[in-house]
Amino acid sequence: MQDVATIKEIKTAKNLSSSRSKIFLETRAYLRKSLSTLFDLDPLKIPINAQPGEPPTLPSGMGNISLSHCKDAITIVWHKSKIGIDIERTDRDLNYVKFAEKYFLNTNKSIDNNYLTKNMILNQWCAVEAAIKWDHGKLAKDINNWQFFEKPKKLIHNKKNIHLNYSQINFHNWTIALAYEEKTSFNPEIICCSKNF
């Protein structure tokens, strides 16, 4: 994939661990290839700013992008307005009850294990991560400030008073969430690729 990496990206990758370097170069390559199709430009001419651990950005007037990856897939979204995306494997191994207690539920309330499911928690996690990416926030700092509403599909940041809508997509072995402001006629460009990192 280094054939679609800039000299700057290759230099950046050399300062990362082996596994992070591989993920960094592959995600940027998929990002460049996807956007080159969208804009009909050479992949190396796409003016993205995509530093490790930071959300990728395009210059003003070229729209907004977000990307997410898990162990075997990457998903990329482009839209004219701000957008956030997250992908998770539906078979992700986690103790969903403890996870929910730590991040999403008021600890003074008991959990109804007959109602709470792993899929519900994964969907919530995915939507909140998409919202954090929309806001260009940080997971550790922001996760406890987002409220998730299943009906209607809303996400609210309590401190910043941000109100977002979200969509949930189940695709093969993954759940994908999009976070955005639009209320109607939302048509993003989404690319989802299965890939073993």
N, C-alpha and C positions, 0 to 999 in steps of 0.2 A: 504493500500500500504506500510505500514511500515515494512512488512515482507521482502521487498527487499530494505531496506534502511540500510546503515551502521550505526554503533553507532555514528560516527562523524557527519553523515548527520542528524540523529535524534537530536543530541545536537545542531547543527547549526539551525535546524528548530525551536527549542524552543526559540531561541533569535529573531525570526521574528514575525510579526503580525500574527493573526490567518489565514487571507486569504492568505498571502504570504507563510506562513508555509505549508499550504495545497498544494498550487501550487508547491512549492519547492520539497516537498516529492513526489508528483504525477509525476512531470516531470522527476525527477531522477529515479523513479521506472520504468516508461516507457522506459527511456534511458537504464537502466540496463537490463530490460527484452529483449529489441530489440537487444542490443549488445550481450547478452548471446546466442541468437539464431544464430547470425552472426558468433561468435567466438567459439560456442559450449562450453561455460564455465558457471559455476554457476553465476547467476546475481550478487551475493555479491563478487565474485572474479574479476569482471570487474574493472580494475584499473583506473577509471575515476577521474578527478579532476573537480568538478562542484560546485563552490562556488556561493552563491546568487548574481545575477547581473553580473556574469562573464561568458564568454563563456566556455562550457565544453571542456575538452581536454583529450586526451589519451596519454600514453607514446610513445616515438619515436618508429616507426616501426609498430604501430598498426593502422595507418591511422588517419583520421580527421573526426570530428563529428560537427554537428550544429543542434540546435533545435529551434523551435519557437512554440508559442501557442497563441491562442486567447480565447474568452470566452467559446468555446465549442469544441475545437480541439487542438491536439498537432501533430506536424510533426517533424520527426527526419531524418537526412540524414547522411550517412557515405560514405566516399570516400578515396582512397589512397592519394589524393592530397588535398590541402586546399579547403574548401567548405563553402558556406554560404546559409542559407535558411530562408525564412520568409513566414508566412501564415496570411491572413486577411480574414475576412468574406466579401462577396460581398455586403451584405446589411448593412455594417457598416455605422452608422449615422455620416455624416460629411458634412460641407459646403465645397464642393470640390473646388469651385472657390477661396475662401479665403485661403484654404489650399494650392492650387497651387501657388497663389500669394506670400504666405509667404515662401514656401520652394523651388519651382521649376521653377518659371518663372521670367524673368527679369521684374521688376516692372515698367520699362519705356514703356513696350509694353502693348497694350490693349489685353484683352482676347476675343477670338471669342467663345462665349458661344454656338454657333451652332456646333462648332467643338469639343470643350472640353467636355468630359463626365466624370462622376463619375468613371466609370470603367477604363478609361485611367489614371486617377490620382491614383486610388487604385493600378493598375498594376505598375505604376512608383514608388509609395511609397514602395510597396512590394519588387521590384527589388533593390531599393536603400538600404532598410533595410538588404536585403540578402548580398549586397556588404559590408555594414558596419560590418556585422557578419563575413564575409570572412576575413576582415582586423582586426578583434577583436577591432574595434573602438568604439566610443561612439556616439549615435544618435545625441544628442544636439551639439556636437562638429563637427561632420563630415557631417551631412546631406547637408549643403549648398556647400560642396566641391565636391560632386558627380554630374557628368553630365550623363544623361540618353538618350540613342539613341534607338528609336524603330526599325529602320532599318538602318544598321544592329543592332542586339541586343547586344549593347555594353554599358558598364558603365566605366566612366573615373573619377578618383580622380585627380583634378587639382593640388593640392599641392604636393601630393606624387607621381604623375605620374604613378598611377596604372591603368592598362587596363584589364578589365574583360569582359567575355561573360556572358550572362544570358539566362535562359529558364523560360517561364511562363506556369504554368499548371492551368487550371480551373477544379476544382474537386467539384462536388455537389455545396454547398453554400460557397465555399472558392476559393480564388486565392492564388497560391503558386508560389514563385520565388526561383530559384537557381542561385547563382553567383559562377563563377569558371573561371580558366585560360584556360582550355583545349579548343581546337578549333574543334576537331573531336573525334569520338568514346567515348563519355562521357556516362558512365553507372553507376550512383550512386545507392546505396541502399536507398530507401525512405520508411518510415513507416508513415502512416497518420492515426490517431485514433480520432474518435469523442468522446468527453468526456466533461461532464459538470463539470467545476471546481467549 
